[in-house]
Structures are given as C-alpha cells and as structure tokens.
Amino acid sequence: MTDPAWIESMQEEILQFKRMDVRVLVPTPDTISPLTLKWIFRNKHDEEQTAIRNKSRLVVRGYRQEEGLDFEES
C-alpha cells in the first residue's frame, strides 16, 4: 500500500485505537497462537457516488480460532 491517501486513512484508524484506549500490548506465551489482523478498505461516497473519503478498518480474524485450542466452549 503506497497511496498516501490510504496510508493516512490507516494512520487515522490506529490513532482511533489510541484515543479510545482499546488496545493493550501483552506478551504472548509460547503455547498460545495470537490472532492475526486484517485491513479492510472502503471508499465513502456522496449522493452522486463520487468517492469522497478513504476508510480503513483494522479487524481481528477471529474466524481462525479453533475450539479447544484457542478457546473453551462457553
């Protein structure tokens, strides 16, 4: 990703995590596989369907979890 508009959008998403205080870095034990992250990219459009803003979201790929390995039944 080298487009400056998308890079700015990604930086804004990371700043939102800091502003909202929703992330904490913790050490990962050798016996646990951390969940991976994925970037989602969308263009926001106005009424004429003209792209007016780039929107980036950083999401966790929780669907990769395996019951009994990554979590217990709740």
Secondary structure, DSSP 8 states (H G I E B T S, - for coil): ---HHHHHHHHHHHHHHHHHT--------TT-----EEEEEEEEE-TT--EEEEEEEEEE-GGG--BTTTB---
